[in-house]
């Protein structure tokens, strides 16, 4: 009898461990993470969506694209990103907590402003602080 109680206790412990392991798998990490990526159809770029807490933690700041007296689009210099092949990008805020990396062509830089020859529309919002973190999230870089 003592031996059967031990077996019963062992079986209960093993079942408890198995059931608790199954419960841990119930919510995939990507669904509960601070960032989600959605491939934009027809491109190799992602739509980056942040949770409110992630956006707050990154301290994201944005500024609008505006037109100067020469009818050229102007953005803050701080919004510029350069990739490893030398291409120039910005992150635009396309919806609350949703960001898309867009290619731009810089005509010239004057002080803390970049004047564009193509790439954005007047009034678009560009990320000025936190863009490199968005790029890291999109490229799925992990902190060490």
TIRO-2110 file (N, C-alpha, C; in Angstrom, 1 decimal):
// TIRO-2110
0.8, -1.2, 0.0, N, 1, A
0.0, 0.0, 0.0, CA, 1, A
0.9, 1.3, 0.0, C, 1, A
1.9, 1.2, 0.8, N, 2, A
2.8, 2.4, 0.8, CA, 2, A
3.4, 2.6, -0.5, C, 2, A
3.7, 1.5, -1.2, N, 3, A
4.3, 1.6, -2.6, CA, 3, A
3.4, 2.3, -3.6, C, 3, A
2.1, 1.9, -3.5, N, 4, A
1.1, 2.5, -4.4, CA, 4, A
0.8, 4.0, -4.2, C, 4, A
0.9, 4.4, -2.9, N, 5, A
0.8, 5.8, -2.6, CA, 5, A
1.9, 6.6, -3.2, C, 5, A
3.1, 6.1, -3.1, N, 6, A
4.3, 6.7, -3.7, CA, 6, A
4.1, 6.9, -5.3, C, 6, A
3.6, 5.8, -5.9, N, 7, A
3.4, 5.9, -7.3, CA, 7, A
2.3, 6.9, -7.7, C, 7, A
1.3, 7.0, -6.9, N, 8, A
0.2, 7.9, -7.1, CA, 8, A
0.7, 9.4, -6.9, C, 8, A
1.5, 9.6, -5.9, N, 9, A
2.1, 10.9, -5.7, CA, 9, A
3.0, 11.3, -6.8, C, 9, A
3.8, 10.3, -7.3, N, 10, A
4.7, 10.6, -8.4, CA, 10, A
3.9, 10.9, -9.7, C, 10, A
2.8, 10.2, -10.0, N, 11, A
2.0, 10.5, -11.1, CA, 11, A
1.4, 11.8, -11.0, C, 11, A
0.9, 12.2, -9.9, N, 12, A
0.3, 13.5, -9.7, CA, 12, A
1.3, 14.7, -9.9, C, 12, A
2.5, 14.5, -9.4, N, 13, A
3.5, 15.5, -9.6, CA, 13, A
3.9, 15.6, -11.1, C, 13, A
4.1, 14.5, -11.8, N, 14, A
4.4, 14.5, -13.2, CA, 14, A
3.3, 15.2, -14.0, C, 14, A
2.0, 14.8, -13.7, N, 15, A
0.9, 15.5, -14.4, CA, 15, A
0.8, 17.0, -14.1, C, 15, A
1.1, 17.4, -12.9, N, 16, A
1.1, 18.8, -12.6, CA, 16, A
2.2, 19.5, -13.4, C, 16, A
3.4, 18.9, -13.5, N, 17, A
4.5, 19.6, -14.3, CA, 17, A
4.1, 19.7, -15.8, C, 17, A
3.5, 18.6, -16.3, N, 18, A
3.1, 18.6, -17.7, CA, 18, A
2.0, 19.7, -18.0, C, 18, A
1.0, 19.7, -17.1, N, 19, A
0.0, 20.7, -17.3, CA, 19, A
0.5, 22.1, -17.1, C, 19, A
1.4, 22.4, -16.2, N, 20, A
1.9, 23.8, -16.1, CA, 20, A
2.8, 24.1, -17.3, C, 20, A
3.5, 23.2, -17.8, N, 21, A
4.3, 23.5, -19.1, CA, 21, A
3.3, 23.8, -20.2, C, 21, A
2.2, 23.1, -20.3, N, 22, A
1.3, 23.4, -21.4, CA, 22, A
0.7, 24.8, -21.2, C, 22, A
0.4, 25.2, -20.0, N, 23, A
-0.1, 26.5, -19.8, CA, 23, A
0.8, 27.6, -20.2, C, 23, A
2.1, 27.4, -20.0, N, 24, A
3.1, 28.4, -20.4, CA, 24, A
3.1, 28.6, -21.9, C, 24, A
2.8, 27.7, -22.7, N, 25, A
2.8, 27.8, -24.1, CA, 25, A
1.5, 28.4, -24.7, C, 25, A
0.5, 28.6, -23.8, N, 26, A
-0.8, 29.1, -24.3, CA, 26, A
-0.7, 30.4, -25.0, C, 26, A
0.1, 31.3, -24.6, N, 27, A
0.2, 32.6, -25.2, CA, 27, A
1.6, 32.8, -25.8, C, 27, A
1.7, 32.7, -27.2, N, 28, A
3.0, 32.9, -27.8, CA, 28, A
3.6, 34.2, -27.5, C, 28, A
4.9, 34.3, -27.3, N, 29, A
5.6, 35.5, -26.9, CA, 29, A
5.4, 36.7, -27.9, C, 29, A
5.3, 36.4, -29.2, N, 30, A
5.1, 37.5, -30.2, CA, 30, A
3.8, 38.2, -30.1, C, 30, A
2.8, 37.5, -29.5, N, 31, A
1.5, 38.1, -29.3, CA, 31, A
1.5, 39.0, -28.1, C, 31, A
2.3, 38.8, -27.2, N, 32, A
2.3, 39.6, -25.9, CA, 32, A
3.5, 40.5, -25.9, C, 32, A
4.4, 40.5, -26.9, N, 33, A
5.6, 41.3, -26.9, CA, 33, A
5.3, 42.8, -27.1, C, 33, A
6.3, 43.7, -26.9, N, 34, A
6.1, 45.1, -27.0, CA, 34, A
6.0, 45.6, -28.5, C, 34, A
6.5, 44.7, -29.4, N, 35, A
6.6, 45.1, -30.8, CA, 35, A
6.0, 44.0, -31.6, C, 35, A
5.2, 44.4, -32.6, N, 36, A
4.7, 43.4, -33.6, CA, 36, A
5.0, 43.9, -35.0, C, 36, A
5.4, 43.0, -35.9, N, 37, A
5.8, 43.3, -37.2, CA, 37, A
4.8, 42.7, -38.2, C, 37, A
4.4, 43.5, -39.2, N, 38, A
3.5, 43.0, -40.2, CA, 38, A
4.1, 43.3, -41.6, C, 38, A
4.4, 42.3, -42.4, N, 39, A
5.0, 42.6, -43.7, CA, 39, A
4.0, 43.4, -44.5, C, 39, A
4.5, 44.4, -45.2, N, 40, A
3.7, 45.2, -46.0, CA, 40, A
3.7, 44.5, -47.4, C, 40, A
2.5, 44.2, -47.9, N, 41, A
2.4, 43.4, -49.1, CA, 41, A
3.1, 44.1, -50.3, C, 41, A
3.9, 43.3, -51.1, N, 42, A
4.6, 43.9, -52.2, CA, 42, A
5.9, 44.5, -51.9, C, 42, A
6.3, 44.5, -50.6, N, 43, A
7.6, 45.1, -50.2, CA, 43, A
8.3, 44.1, -49.3, C, 43, A
9.5, 44.5, -49.0, N, 44, A
10.3, 43.7, -48.0, CA, 44, A
10.4, 44.5, -46.7, C, 44, A
9.4, 45.4, -46.5, N, 45, A
9.4, 46.3, -45.3, CA, 45, A
8.2, 45.9, -44.4, C, 45, A
8.4, 46.2, -43.1, N, 46, A
7.4, 45.9, -42.1, CA, 46, A
6.6, 47.1, -41.6, C, 46, A
5.4, 46.9, -41.2, N, 47, A
4.7, 47.9, -40.4, CA, 47, A
5.0, 47.5, -39.0, C, 47, A
5.6, 48.5, -38.2, N, 48, A
6.0, 48.2, -36.9, CA, 48, A
4.9, 48.8, -35.9, C, 48, A
4.3, 47.9, -35.1, N, 49, A
3.3, 48.4, -34.2, CA, 49, A
3.8, 48.2, -32.8, C, 49, A
3.8, 49.2, -32.0, N, 50, A
4.2, 49.2, -30.6, CA, 50, A
3.1, 49.2, -29.6, C, 50, A
3.3, 48.6, -28.4, N, 51, A
2.4, 48.8, -27.4, CA, 51, A
2.6, 50.2, -26.8, C, 51, A
1.6, 50.7, -26.1, N, 52, A
1.7, 52.0, -25.5, CA, 52, A
2.9, 52.1, -24.5, C, 52, A
3.1, 51.0, -23.8, N, 53, A
4.2, 51.0, -22.8, CA, 53, A
5.6, 51.0, -23.6, C, 53, A
5.7, 50.3, -24.7, N, 54, A
6.9, 50.3, -25.5, CA, 54, A
7.2, 51.7, -26.1, C, 54, A
6.2, 52.3, -26.6, N, 55, A
6.4, 53.7, -27.1, CA, 55, A
6.8, 54.6, -26.1, C, 55, A
6.2, 54.5, -24.9, N, 56, A
6.6, 55.4, -23.8, CA, 56, A
8.0, 55.1, -23.3, C, 56, A
8.4, 53.8, -23.3, N, 57, A
9.8, 53.5, -22.9, CA, 57, A
10.8, 54.0, -23.9, C, 57, A
10.5, 54.0, -25.2, N, 58, A
11.4, 54.5, -26.2, CA, 58, A
11.5, 56.0, -26.2, C, 58, A
10.5, 56.7, -25.6, N, 59, A
10.5, 58.1, -25.6, CA, 59, A
10.4, 58.7, -27.0, C, 59, A
9.5, 58.1, -27.8, N, 60, A
9.4, 58.5, -29.2, CA, 60, A
8.9, 60.0, -29.3, C, 60, A
9.6, 60.7, -30.2, N, 61, A
9.1, 62.1, -30.5, CA, 61, A
9.0, 62.2, -32.0, C, 61, A
8.1, 63.0, -32.5, N, 62, A
7.8, 63.2, -33.9, CA, 62, A
7.7, 64.6, -34.3, C, 62, A
7.8, 64.9, -35.6, N, 63, A
7.7, 66.2, -36.1, CA, 63, A
7.1, 66.1, -37.5, C, 63, A
6.3, 67.2, -37.8, N, 64, A
5.7, 67.1, -39.2, CA, 64, A
6.7, 67.5, -40.3, C, 64, A
6.4, 67.0, -41.4, N, 65, A
7.1, 67.4, -42.7, CA, 65, A
6.5, 68.7, -43.0, C, 65, A
7.3, 69.7, -43.4, N, 66, A
6.7, 71.0, -43.9, CA, 66, A
7.4, 71.4, -45.2, C, 66, A
6.7, 72.3, -45.9, N, 67, A
7.2, 72.9, -47.1, CA, 67, A
7.9, 74.2, -46.9, C, 67, A
9.1, 74.4, -47.5, N, 68, A
9.8, 75.6, -47.3, CA, 68, A
9.4, 76.6, -48.4, C, 68, A
10.0, 77.8, -48.4, N, 69, A
9.6, 78.8, -49.4, CA, 69, A
9.9, 78.4, -50.9, C, 69, A
10.8, 77.4, -51.1, N, 70, A
11.1, 76.9, -52.4, CA, 70, A
10.3, 75.7, -52.8, C, 70, A
9.2, 75.5, -52.0, N, 71, A
8.3, 74.4, -52.3, CA, 71, A
8.9, 73.0, -52.1, C, 71, A
10.0, 72.9, -51.3, N, 72, A
10.6, 71.6, -51.0, CA, 72, A
10.2, 71.1, -49.6, C, 72, A
10.1, 69.8, -49.5, N, 73, A
9.8, 69.2, -48.2, CA, 73, A
11.0, 69.2, -47.3, C, 73, A
10.7, 69.6, -46.1, N, 74, A
11.8, 69.7, -45.1, CA, 74, A
11.4, 68.9, -43.8, C, 74, A
12.4, 68.2, -43.3, N, 75, A
12.3, 67.4, -42.1, CA, 75, A
13.4, 67.8, -41.1, C, 75, A
13.2, 67.5, -39.9, N, 76, A
14.4, 67.6, -38.9, CA, 76, A
15.5, 66.7, -39.3, C, 76, A
16.7, 67.1, -39.2, N, 77, A
17.9, 66.3, -39.5, CA, 77, A
17.9, 65.0, -38.6, C, 77, A
17.4, 65.2, -37.4, N, 78, A
17.3, 64.0, -36.4, CA, 78, A
16.5, 62.9, -36.9, C, 78, A
15.6, 63.1, -37.9, N, 79, A
14.8, 62.0, -38.4, CA, 79, A
15.5, 61.1, -39.3, C, 79, A
16.6, 61.5, -39.9, N, 80, A
17.3, 60.7, -40.9, CA, 80, A
18.0, 59.4, -40.3, C, 80, A
17.8, 58.3, -41.1, N, 81, A
18.5, 57.1, -40.8, CA, 81, A
19.2, 56.6, -42.1, C, 81, A
20.4, 56.1, -41.9, N, 82, A
21.1, 55.5, -43.0, CA, 82, A
21.4, 54.0, -42.8, C, 82, A
21.1, 53.2, -43.8, N, 83, A
21.3, 51.8, -43.7, CA, 83, A
22.7, 51.4, -44.1, C, 83, A
23.1, 50.2, -44.0, N, 84, A
24.4, 49.7, -44.3, CA, 84, A
24.8, 49.9, -45.8, C, 84, A
23.9, 50.1, -46.7, N, 85, A
24.2, 50.3, -48.1, CA, 85, A
24.2, 51.8, -48.4, C, 85, A
24.0, 52.7, -47.4, N, 86, A
24.0, 54.1, -47.6, CA, 86, A
22.7, 54.7, -48.0, C, 86, A
21.6, 53.9, -48.1, N, 87, A
20.3, 54.5, -48.4, CA, 87, A
19.8, 55.3, -47.2, C, 87, A
19.0, 56.3, -47.5, N, 88, A
18.4, 57.2, -46.5, CA, 88, A
17.0, 56.9, -46.2, C, 88, A
16.6, 56.8, -45.0, N, 89, A
15.2, 56.5, -44.6, CA, 89, A
14.7, 57.4, -43.5, C, 89, A
13.4, 57.4, -43.3, N, 90, A
12.8, 57.9, -42.1, CA, 90, A
11.7, 57.0, -41.7, C, 90, A
11.2, 57.1, -40.4, N, 91, A
10.1, 56.4, -40.0, CA, 91, A
8.9, 57.3, -39.9, C, 91, A
7.8, 57.0, -40.6, N, 92, A
6.6, 57.8, -40.5, CA, 92, A
5.6, 57.2, -39.6, C, 92, A
4.8, 58.0, -39.0, N, 93, A
3.8, 57.6, -38.1, CA, 93, A
2.5, 57.5, -38.9, C, 93, A
2.1, 56.3, -39.3, N, 94, A
0.9, 56.2, -40.2, CA, 94, A
-0.4, 56.0, -39.4, C, 94, A
-0.3, 55.6, -38.2, N, 95, A
-1.5, 55.5, -37.3, CA, 95, A
-1.0, 55.5, -35.9, C, 95, A
-1.9, 55.6, -34.9, N, 96, A
-1.4, 55.6, -33.5, CA, 96, A
-0.6, 54.4, -33.2, C, 96, A
0.6, 54.5, -32.8, N, 97, A
1.6, 53.5, -32.4, CA, 97, A
2.0, 52.6, -33.6, C, 97, A
1.8, 53.0, -34.8, N, 98, A
2.2, 52.3, -36.0, CA, 98, A
3.1, 53.1, -36.9, C, 98, A
4.3, 52.5, -37.2, N, 99, A
5.3, 53.2, -37.9, CA, 99, A
5.8, 52.4, -39.2, C, 99, A
6.1, 53.1, -40.2, N, 100, A
6.6, 52.5, -41.4, CA, 100, A
7.9, 53.2, -41.9, C, 100, A
8.9, 52.4, -42.2, N, 101, A
10.1, 53.0, -42.7, CA, 101, A
10.0, 53.3, -44.2, C, 101, A
10.3, 54.6, -44.6, N, 102, A
10.1, 55.0, -45.9, CA, 102, A
11.5, 55.6, -46.5, C, 102, A
11.8, 55.2, -47.7, N, 103, A
13.0, 55.8, -48.3, CA, 103, A
12.8, 57.3, -48.7, C, 103, A
13.8, 58.0, -48.6, N, 104, A
13.8, 59.4, -49.0, CA, 104, A
15.1, 59.8, -49.7, C, 104, A
15.1, 60.9, -50.4, N, 105, A
16.2, 61.4, -51.1, CA, 105, A
16.5, 62.8, -50.5, C, 105, A
17.7, 63.0, -49.9, N, 106, A
18.0, 64.3, -49.3, CA, 106, A
18.7, 65.1, -50.4, C, 106, A
18.2, 66.3, -50.6, N, 107, A
18.8, 67.3, -51.6, CA, 107, A
20.0, 67.9, -50.9, C, 107, A
19.7, 68.5, -49.7, N, 108, A
20.8, 69.1, -49.0, CA, 108, A
20.4, 69.2, -47.5, C, 108, A
21.4, 69.4, -46.7, N, 109, A
21.2, 69.6, -45.2, CA, 109, A
21.6, 71.0, -44.9, C, 109, A
20.8, 71.7, -44.2, N, 110, A
21.1, 73.1, -43.7, CA, 110, A
20.8, 73.2, -42.2, C, 110, A
21.9, 73.2, -41.5, N, 111, A
21.7, 73.3, -40.0, CA, 111, A
21.1, 72.0, -39.5, C, 111, A
20.0, 72.2, -38.8, N, 112, A
19.3, 71.0, -38.2, CA, 112, A
18.1, 70.5, -39.0, C, 112, A
18.1, 70.9, -40.3, N, 113, A
17.0, 70.5, -41.2, CA, 113, A
17.6, 69.8, -42.5, C, 113, A
16.8, 68.8, -42.9, N, 114, A
17.2, 68.1, -44.2, CA, 114, A
16.1, 68.5, -45.2, C, 114, A
16.5, 69.0, -46.4, N, 115, A
15.6, 69.3, -47.5, CA, 115, A
15.6, 68.2, -48.4, C, 115, A
14.4, 67.7, -48.7, N, 116, A
14.3, 66.5, -49.5, CA, 116, A
14.0, 66.8, -51.0, C, 116, A
14.5, 65.9, -51.9, N, 117, A
14.1, 66.1, -53.3, CA, 117, A
13.0, 65.1, -53.6, C, 117, A
12.8, 64.1, -52.8, N, 118, A
11.6, 63.2, -52.9, CA, 118, A
11.5, 62.3, -51.7, C, 118, A
10.3, 61.8, -51.5, N, 119, A
10.1, 60.8, -50.5, CA, 119, A
8.9, 61.0, -49.5, C, 119, A
8.5, 62.2, -49.3, N, 120, A
7.4, 62.4, -48.3, CA, 120, A
6.4, 63.5, -48.7, C, 120, A
5.3, 63.5, -48.0, N, 121, A
4.3, 64.5, -48.3, CA, 121, A
4.2, 65.5, -47.2, C, 121, A
3.8, 66.7, -47.5, N, 122, A
3.6, 67.7, -46.5, CA, 122, A
2.6, 67.2, -45.4, C, 122, A
3.0, 67.5, -44.2, N, 123, A
2.1, 67.1, -43.0, CA, 123, A
2.4, 65.7, -42.5, C, 123, A
3.1, 64.8, -43.2, N, 124, A
3.4, 63.5, -42.7, CA, 124, A
4.2, 63.7, -41.4, C, 124, A
4.0, 62.8, -40.5, N, 125, A
4.8, 62.8, -39.2, CA, 125, A
6.0, 61.9, -39.3, C, 125, A
7.2, 62.4, -39.0, N, 126, A
8.4, 61.6, -39.0, CA, 126, A
8.9, 61.5, -37.5, C, 126, A
9.5, 60.3, -37.2, N, 127, A
10.1, 60.1, -35.9, CA, 127, A
11.4, 60.7, -35.8, C, 127, A
11.6, 61.6, -34.8, N, 128, A
12.8, 62.3, -34.6, CA, 128, A
13.7, 61.7, -33.5, C, 128, A
13.0, 61.1, -32.5, N, 129, A
13.7, 60.5, -31.4, CA, 129, A
13.1, 59.1, -31.3, C, 129, A
14.0, 58.1, -31.4, N, 130, A
13.6, 56.7, -31.2, CA, 130, A
13.6, 55.9, -32.6, C, 130, A
13.9, 56.6, -33.7, N, 131, A
13.9, 55.9, -35.0, CA, 131, A
14.9, 54.7, -35.0, C, 131, A
16.1, 54.9, -34.4, N, 132, A
17.0, 53.8, -34.5, CA, 132, A
16.5, 52.6, -33.7, C, 132, A
15.8, 52.8, -32.7, N, 133, A
15.2, 51.7, -31.9, CA, 133, A
14.1, 51.0, -32.7, C, 133, A
13.3, 51.8, -33.5, N, 134, A
12.3, 51.2, -34.4, CA, 134, A
13.0, 50.3, -35.5, C, 134, A
14.1, 50.9, -36.0, N, 135, A
14.9, 50.1, -37.0, CA, 135, A
15.4, 48.8, -36.4, C, 135, A
15.9, 48.9, -35.2, N, 136, A
16.4, 47.7, -34.5, CA, 136, A
15.3, 46.7, -34.3, C, 136, A
14.1, 47.2, -34.0, N, 137, A
12.9, 46.3, -33.8, CA, 137, A
12.5, 45.7, -35.1, C, 137, A
12.5, 46.5, -36.2, N, 138, A
12.1, 45.9, -37.5, CA, 138, A
13.1, 44.9, -38.0, C, 138, A
14.4, 45.1, -37.8, N, 139, A
15.4, 44.2, -38.2, CA, 139, A
15.6, 43.1, -37.2, C, 139, A
14.8, 43.1, -36.1, N, 140, A
14.8, 42.0, -35.1, CA, 140, A
16.2, 41.9, -34.4, C, 140, A
16.9, 43.0, -34.2, N, 141, A
18.1, 43.0, -33.4, CA, 141, A
17.7, 42.7, -32.0, C, 141, A
18.5, 42.0, -31.2, N, 142, A
18.2, 41.7, -29.8, CA, 142, A
19.3, 42.4, -29.0, C, 142, A
18.9, 42.9, -27.8, N, 143, A
19.9, 43.4, -26.9, CA, 143, A
20.7, 42.3, -26.3, C, 143, A
21.9, 42.5, -26.0, N, 144, A
22.8, 41.5, -25.4, CA, 144, A
22.8, 41.7, -23.9, C, 144, A
END
